[in-house]
Amino acid sequence: MFGVNKEWVFVMLTCFFELCWILGFSIATELWHWIIIVSLIIVDFTFLTNACKTIPTGTVYAIFSGVGAIGATVIDMLLFDKEVKLIQLFFVALIIVGVVQLKRADS
């Protein structure tokens, strides 16, 4: 698939679903919302488990948690109009550099 290994597709999917349930935590108000969130978490951890079968777990987890931290910051800024300080953006940029370097180190 466009030169991307199947394992890295699992990493991308786990990151996507992580952002979905993080967003869900912020907007859930009804029981059925929480049922959807729990379902997303189950799907997310299925992809996470599959990614860890061939990519080092530390690498996958660093990317997973980094994308979650960055995604939560961006979601807060864009959707919930939360103020973000310059120092926070600096550290988000450091996370991005770290995630990119982990991917490069695995290639």
Backbone as JSON, one array per atom type, in Angstrom:
{
  "sequence": "MFGVNKEWVFVMLTCFFELCWILGFSIATELWHWIIIVSLIIVDFTFLTNACKTIPTGTVYAIFSGVGAIGATVIDMLLFDKEVKLIQLFFVALIIVGVVQLKRADS",
  "N": [[0.84, -1.18, 0.0], [1.18, 1.76, -1.15], [3.92, 1.7, -0.58], [4.11, 1.49, 2.18], [4.68, -0.36, 5.08], [2.67, -3.04, 6.36], [2.61, -3.15, 9.15], [3.13, -0.53, 9.91], [0.85, 0.66, 8.99], [-0.93, -0.31, 10.86], [0.03, 1.12, 13.07], [-0.61, 3.75, 12.28], [-3.41, 3.5, 12.18], [-4.0, 2.91, 14.87], [-3.24, 5.28, 16.04], [-5.08, 7.05, 14.86], [-7.58, 6.04, 15.84], [-7.12, 6.4, 18.53], [-7.15, 9.19, 18.76], [-9.81, 9.6, 18.13], [-11.19, 8.44, 20.35], [-10.15, 10.04, 22.37], [-11.2, 12.54, 21.71], [-13.84, 11.84, 22.06], [-13.97, 11.56, 24.87], [-14.09, 14.2, 25.61], [-16.53, 15.12, 24.7], [-18.58, 13.41, 25.34], [-21.76, 12.72, 26.7], [-23.88, 11.1, 27.13], [-24.97, 7.74, 27.89], [-24.81, 6.04, 25.63], [-22.87, 7.32, 24.16], [-20.59, 6.75, 25.63], [-20.5, 4.01, 25.31], [-19.82, 3.83, 22.62], [-17.29, 5.03, 22.78], [-15.87, 3.17, 24.39], [-15.93, 1.02, 22.63], [-14.38, 2.08, 20.54], [-11.94, 2.24, 21.89], [-11.38, -0.47, 22.28], [-11.09, -1.34, 19.61], [-8.94, 0.3, 18.95], [-6.87, -0.66, 20.67], [-6.61, -3.18, 19.64], [-5.46, -2.72, 17.11], [-3.12, -1.55, 18.08], [-1.92, -3.7, 19.42], [-1.46, -5.43, 17.23], [0.39, -3.89, 15.81], [2.55, -3.98, 17.52], [3.51, -6.52, 17.21], [5.54, -6.79, 15.33], [6.97, -4.4, 15.18], [9.17, -2.73, 17.39], [7.96, -2.57, 20.71], [8.41, -0.35, 22.37], [8.9, 1.66, 20.51], [6.45, 1.77, 19.12], [4.73, 2.45, 21.24], [5.79, 4.93, 22.03], [5.24, 6.48, 19.77], [2.45, 6.22, 19.68], [1.67, 7.39, 22.18], [2.81, 9.91, 21.85], [1.46, 10.94, 19.58], [-1.07, 10.98, 20.7], [-0.73, 12.93, 22.74], [-0.04, 15.2, 21.21], [-2.26, 15.3, 19.52], [-4.37, 15.67, 21.37], [-3.73, 18.21, 22.3], [-3.99, 19.74, 19.94], [-6.69, 19.24, 19.34], [-7.88, 20.43, 21.59], [-7.12, 23.11, 21.11], [-8.24, 23.72, 18.54], [-10.94, 22.79, 18.49], [-12.06, 23.33, 20.98], [-11.26, 25.79, 21.68], [-9.17, 26.36, 23.49], [-6.58, 27.98, 25.27], [-3.21, 27.89, 24.31], [0.08, 27.82, 25.33], [3.21, 29.24, 24.23], [5.43, 27.76, 25.06], [4.3, 25.25, 25.37], [3.76, 24.6, 22.7], [6.36, 24.44, 21.79], [7.28, 22.13, 23.11], [5.53, 20.26, 22.03], [6.45, 20.33, 19.42], [8.95, 19.17, 19.87], [8.14, 16.57, 20.53], [7.1, 15.77, 18.06], [9.44, 15.79, 16.48], [10.82, 13.75, 17.8], [9.12, 11.51, 17.33], [9.23, 11.32, 14.53], [11.95, 10.74, 14.22], [12.1, 8.27, 15.52], [10.61, 6.7, 13.77], [12.25, 6.86, 11.53], [14.52, 5.61, 12.54], [13.65, 3.01, 12.77], [13.35, 2.25, 10.16]],
  "CA": [[0.0, 0.0, 0.0], [1.97, 2.97, -1.33], [5.24, 1.54, 0.0], [4.05, 1.49, 3.64], [4.53, -1.7, 5.64], [1.4, -3.31, 7.04], [2.74, -2.84, 10.57], [3.01, 0.92, 10.08], [-0.57, 0.97, 8.81], [-1.52, -0.54, 12.18], [0.41, 2.26, 13.92], [-1.42, 4.89, 11.86], [-4.79, 3.26, 12.59], [-4.11, 3.03, 16.32], [-3.18, 6.72, 16.33], [-6.36, 7.63, 14.45], [-8.63, 5.65, 16.78], [-6.81, 7.04, 19.81], [-7.66, 10.57, 18.69], [-11.28, 9.53, 18.16], [-11.72, 8.27, 21.7], [-9.77, 11.21, 23.16], [-12.24, 13.52, 21.41], [-15.06, 11.35, 22.7], [-13.94, 11.89, 26.29], [-14.41, 15.62, 25.79], [-17.88, 15.48, 24.27], [-19.58, 12.4, 25.74], [-22.72, 13.13, 27.73], [-24.9, 10.07, 27.26], [-24.46, 6.38, 28.03], [-24.47, 5.47, 24.33], [-21.58, 7.91, 23.76], [-19.54, 6.0, 26.32], [-20.44, 2.69, 24.67], [-19.03, 4.04, 21.39], [-15.9, 5.29, 23.19], [-15.28, 1.89, 24.81], [-15.74, 0.25, 21.39], [-13.22, 2.65, 19.86], [-10.74, 1.86, 22.64], [-11.12, -1.88, 21.98], [-10.55, -1.37, 18.24], [-7.64, 0.95, 19.02], [-5.87, -1.53, 21.27], [-6.4, -4.3, 18.71], [-4.45, -2.25, 16.17], [-1.88, -1.36, 18.84], [-1.35, -5.04, 19.63], [-0.95, -5.91, 15.95], [1.59, -3.12, 15.46], [3.64, -4.4, 18.41], [3.97, -7.86, 16.87], [6.78, -6.75, 14.54], [7.71, -3.17, 15.47], [9.47, -2.72, 18.83], [6.88, -2.03, 21.51], [8.79, 0.99, 22.81], [8.72, 2.58, 19.38], [5.01, 1.91, 18.89], [4.13, 3.17, 22.35], [6.24, 6.32, 21.98], [4.47, 7.14, 18.71], [1.06, 6.21, 20.15], [1.48, 8.4, 23.23], [3.15, 11.21, 21.28], [0.33, 11.38, 18.75], [-2.15, 11.3, 21.63], [-0.45, 14.22, 23.39], [-0.14, 16.24, 20.19], [-3.65, 15.35, 19.07], [-5.19, 16.28, 22.42], [-3.42, 19.64, 22.29], [-4.6, 20.32, 18.74], [-8.15, 19.18, 19.52], [-8.23, 21.48, 22.54], [-6.95, 24.42, 20.46], [-9.12, 23.95, 17.4], [-12.36, 22.51, 18.72], [-12.55, 23.83, 22.27], [-10.74, 27.16, 21.82], [-8.33, 26.47, 24.68], [-5.34, 28.73, 25.06], [-2.0, 27.09, 24.37], [1.23, 28.69, 25.5], [4.31, 29.02, 23.31], [6.28, 26.68, 25.58], [3.62, 23.99, 25.06], [3.99, 24.33, 21.28], [7.76, 24.02, 21.68], [7.4, 20.73, 23.52], [4.81, 19.48, 21.02], [7.4, 20.21, 18.3], [9.96, 18.16, 20.27], [7.52, 15.25, 20.4], [7.03, 15.47, 16.63], [10.8, 15.44, 16.05], [11.12, 12.43, 18.36], [8.33, 10.49, 16.63], [9.81, 11.18, 13.18], [13.25, 10.07, 14.34], [11.84, 6.86, 15.85], [10.2, 6.04, 12.52], [13.45, 6.76, 10.68], [15.43, 4.64, 13.14], [13.12, 1.67, 12.53], [13.37, 1.95, 8.71]],
  "C": [[0.88, 1.24, 0.0], [3.33, 2.88, -0.65], [5.27, 1.55, 1.52], [3.85, 0.05, 4.11], [3.21, -1.83, 6.39], [1.48, -2.92, 8.52], [2.6, -1.34, 10.83], [1.59, 1.4, 9.8], [-1.29, 0.76, 10.14], [-1.19, 0.61, 13.13], [-0.44, 3.48, 13.56], [-2.88, 4.73, 12.31], [-4.96, 3.4, 14.1], [-4.05, 4.49, 16.74], [-4.5, 7.4, 15.99], [-7.46, 7.31, 15.47], [-8.39, 6.22, 18.17], [-7.37, 8.46, 19.84], [-9.18, 10.6, 18.72], [-11.79, 9.37, 19.58], [-11.29, 9.39, 22.63], [-10.81, 12.32, 22.96], [-13.54, 13.12, 22.09], [-15.11, 11.66, 24.18], [-14.39, 13.33, 26.54], [-15.86, 15.95, 25.49], [-18.97, 14.51, 24.73], [-20.46, 12.92, 26.86], [-23.76, 12.05, 28.02], [-24.25, 8.69, 27.37], [-24.03, 5.82, 26.68], [-23.19, 6.08, 23.77], [-20.43, 7.1, 24.37], [-19.41, 4.59, 25.75], [-19.62, 2.78, 23.38], [-17.57, 4.25, 21.75], [-15.21, 4.0, 23.6], [-15.03, 1.01, 23.58], [-14.52, 0.76, 20.62], [-11.92, 2.27, 20.56], [-10.38, 0.4, 22.35], [-10.52, -2.03, 20.58], [-9.13, -0.81, 18.24], [-6.57, 0.0, 19.56], [-5.65, -2.81, 20.46], [-5.34, -3.92, 17.68], [-3.1, -2.06, 16.85], [-1.16, -2.69, 19.05], [-0.76, -5.6, 18.34], [0.32, -5.18, 15.54], [2.79, -3.61, 16.27], [4.17, -5.8, 18.09], [5.29, -7.84, 16.11], [7.6, -5.48, 14.75], [7.98, -3.17, 16.97], [8.38, -1.97, 19.62], [7.18, -0.61, 21.99], [8.58, 2.03, 21.73], [7.23, 2.84, 19.15], [4.38, 2.74, 20.0], [4.54, 4.64, 22.36], [5.45, 7.09, 20.93], [3.01, 7.29, 19.14], [0.82, 7.32, 21.18], [1.81, 9.8, 22.73], [2.03, 11.77, 20.44], [-0.86, 11.75, 19.64], [-1.95, 12.66, 22.29], [-0.59, 15.37, 22.4], [-1.6, 16.42, 19.77], [-4.56, 16.0, 20.1], [-4.97, 17.78, 22.48], [-4.09, 20.34, 21.12], [-6.12, 20.33, 18.85], [-8.6, 20.27, 20.48], [-8.17, 22.87, 21.9], [-8.04, 24.68, 19.43], [-10.6, 23.79, 17.7], [-12.92, 23.14, 19.99], [-11.96, 25.18, 22.63], [-9.96, 27.35, 23.12], [-7.05, 27.21, 24.33], [-4.15, 27.79, 25.22], [-0.82, 28.05, 24.41], [2.34, 28.3, 24.52], [5.2, 27.87, 23.78], [5.64, 25.32, 25.32], [3.84, 23.62, 23.59], [5.43, 23.89, 21.04], [7.9, 22.54, 22.03], [6.62, 19.8, 22.59], [5.74, 19.27, 19.81], [8.49, 19.2, 18.63], [9.4, 16.75, 20.16], [7.47, 14.84, 18.93], [8.4, 15.06, 16.11], [11.16, 14.04, 16.56], [10.39, 11.31, 17.64], [8.9, 10.26, 15.23], [11.13, 10.43, 13.25], [13.09, 8.6, 14.72], [11.45, 6.09, 14.59], [11.41, 5.85, 11.62], [14.41, 5.71, 11.21], [14.96, 3.21, 12.88], [13.23, 1.27, 11.05], [14.69, 1.38, 8.28]]
}
